[in-house]
């Protein structure tokens, strides 16, 4: 068990910031708990009476933990302060907004609780130090996935405008309340009864879309343009991550003997205990591109496997050259297939005060930008030797 309390999951963003004495963008260290980054940014924009597009950040940090990251506000005024679940402290200025390219990595301190025996974790701990772990995108990346109807972005690539709109508006997320889930189920049940859906709408976005479709019921493609670009971008990224994960899964099945599978939101995560030296060398050096019309593959095997995935989904490389929504595009970037965490240490162990009779174990480590601490935890809690 992790994230029993915010203090059990501590993340500190590390960045190389070109700080100045003055500049157009003031830099802040944002510390938070019980907030996801995007919701807190919108809260701050409203509270500080600043347009949301003046806020920039490099990465989204977990809601269920104590996290620290850098943001910029395009305003020289000092907005340092505190609120419920967050603090904002000025660190200087930059002549550019904060972005993911400035992030070097994230330092984690995580407490694992409710343990009967720490022996298996200690064994896995040493294996990870030696053999690393696969750099899958974790479940947090796939909150927008509808388990039954799939990915918004795949509907877009196949030009299924109505299906994309339906997934966007009626899919209940893992953080939705029961009442919100029931409301979205009602939207799905009554889909295309636009006047009725207008009465069930929540917020200006839904109201605007259903209002538009009430007058133009046969134009779902145009209704899609009302979705904010940032929402579209997040869903495109989720689908790219799914395709990337699927390629890594197929590579591991080819290269690793008897990998162990852990269920995930968009597919199983495959791990190894021991790995042949040749395979370890191959995966350690391998970078896999995310999906786009133009991709740079490291070798023929990865290209071939990705081609198989596209064929199974009735897609082509050209499918990603879509301009269906605003100016949001699929852009490819390289991501390491295997990660060996830096400075992996066991920093504490003892009795678990939240679970009498059980143990807790605290570890610290550093991962590169975009890698998931929760994926390392999945690897550490495997039963030793089961693969």
Helices and strands as residue ranges (DSSP letters): G 6-8, E 9-15, E 25-32, H 37-47, G 52-54, E 55-57, E 66-73, E 81-83, E 86-94, G 100-102, E 103-115, H 119-131, E 133-134, G 139-142, H 152-157, H 161-170, H 178-189, H 194-200, H 203-215, H 220-224, H 229-255, E 260-262, E 269-271, H 277-285, E 287-289, H 300-312, G 317-320, E 334-336, E 338-339, E 342-351, E 359-368, H 373-380
